[in-house]
Amino acid sequence: MVIIALILLTPIFGQAQSLFDKYDGQDNVTSIIVNKKMFDLMSKVKMEASDKEAQKYLALIKKLDNLKVFMTSSAKTATDMRANVEKYQKTSNLDELMRVNDGDKNVKIYVKSGASDSQVKELLMFIEGVNVKGNETVLMSLTGDFDINEISTLTNKMNIPGGDVLKKATKKSN
């Protein structure tokens, strides 16, 4: 009876996981996962009061819940990622913030807005294209309750793939 109940409840528990978590641990995918606990620990680092950029960074990371970055150069995995991003974008009420087509590089940035126009609960970025390592696809999900204008602070400190495009997006949203 217990086994039957577990089998019936498995789809419910599966929905609690992100659609993109399946890429974590795949051989052809590089994963970077930062959870709320790590952001909490990072926010406790002592900084000099005179370092205003560092103070902005600490204020921002207190507002973050999760950062997930998945990178692959596998064409099959990239195609699967693209399909999942499109599916997720439609079912999660994400609005397209920005799209950049620059030669071989295609970038799409989506957001789920918070209480105000500049508040963001989720930022999803999908990059397809050529870089120094060759043809690479990057999928990034950032959740929390933060202001879109704070993203450049995060990209400066954490060296996030596609950070240059995120900086442009924050300038355009001002």
N, C-alpha and C positions, 0 to 999 in steps of 0.2 A: 504494500500500500504506500509506504514512504517513497519507494522508487517511482511509482506512478505519479505521485504528487510532485516530486522533483522534476520529472520529465515534463509535466504540464507547466511548471513554473519557469523552466529554462528560458523560453522566449521572453518572459517578462524581465528576467534578470539580464538577458542579452541586450535589451533595449536601453538599459541604464548605461551601457558602455557606449562610447563615441563610435560613430560609423567608421572613423579612421583608425581606431585602436588596432584593427586587424593588421596594420602595416608594422606595428611595433614588433620587433623580433624577427621579421623576415630577413632572409640572407641578403637579398638585393636591395634592402632599404636601410639607410642610416637614420636612426631615430634620436631625437633630443626631446626629453620629457621633463618638465619642471612643474612640480605640484605646489599647492598652496603652502604646505609645510616648509618647503625650501624657500619660497618667497618670504614667509614669515621670518625664517632664520636670516635671510639676506637683509631684511629690513632692520635687524638689530645691530648691524655692523656700525661701529662708531666712525663718523666722518668729521672732518674739520668743518666748523661752522662757516668758514670763509669759502668753502667749495660749494658754490650755489648749484652747479650741475649735479654734483653728487647728492645734494639735498633733494633736488627734484627727482632724481632716480629713486632714492629711498622712499619718498612720498608715493611715487607711482607703484613700486613693487608691493606696497602694502595693499593696494587695490586689486592686485591680480590673483586669479585662482589657479589657472593652468596655462602652460605654454607647451604646445606639441608641434614639433617640426619633423617632417618625414621627407627624405631626399632619396631619389633613385635615378639610375641611368638605364634601367630596364624599360624597354618600350611597352612591354605587356603590362607591367605594374603601373606605368605612367598612364596608359589608357584606362586602367581600372580606377586609378585615382581621379582622373578627369570625370569619369561617369559618376563616381561617388560624390564629387564636389557638386556637380550639376544636380544630382538627386537631393543632396543635403541643402543646397541653396534654396531649392523650391519648397522643401518641407519644413525648413527652419525659419522662414520669414526673414531671410537675410536680404538686404538691399545692396545692389552693386554700388560701391563707392567710386571705383576707378577701374579702367581697363587700359593697358598699354600694349600696343603691338609695335615692337621695335626690331625690325629685321627678323632674326630667328628667335627672338625672345617675346613671349606672350605672358602678360601678368594680369591677373584679375584679383581685385580686392573687394570683399563683401563685409558688411557690418550688420549687426543687430543692435539697433539703437536702444538707449536707456531712457532716463527721465527727460533729458533735453536733447536737442539736435546734436550736440557735440559729445554727449555721453554715449559710451559704447559698452555693451555687455559681452559682445563677441566680435572678434575680427578674424576673418578667414582670408588667407592669401594663397593663391595658386599660381605658380610660375612654371612655364614650359619653355625650354630653349637652351641655347648653347652658352656655356660659360668656359672658364679656364680648364675644367676637368672634362669637357666634352658636352654631350647632350644630357642635360639633367633636368629633372622635374622636382619641384619643391612644393610641399603642402604645409602650411602653417596655420595653426588655430591658437588664438589667444583669447582667454575668457577672464572676466572679472567685472569691475564697474569702474571704468576709467574714462578720461577725456581723450578724444582723438588727438588733440594737440600735444599730448604727453608722449605720443609714440616715438617721436624723434629722440627723446631722451633714452628710451629703452633700446632703440636700435644702435645708438652711439655706444652704449655701455656693454651690450650683450652680443654685438656683431651678428645680428640675425640675418640669415640669407634673405635678400630682397629688401633690406633696410633702406637702400637708396630710393626705391620706389615708394616705400612707406613715408619717407621724409617728404617727397613730392606731394603725396596724398594729403598730408597734414597741412602743407602750405596752401593747397587748393581749397581745403575745407574752411579755411579762415575767412 
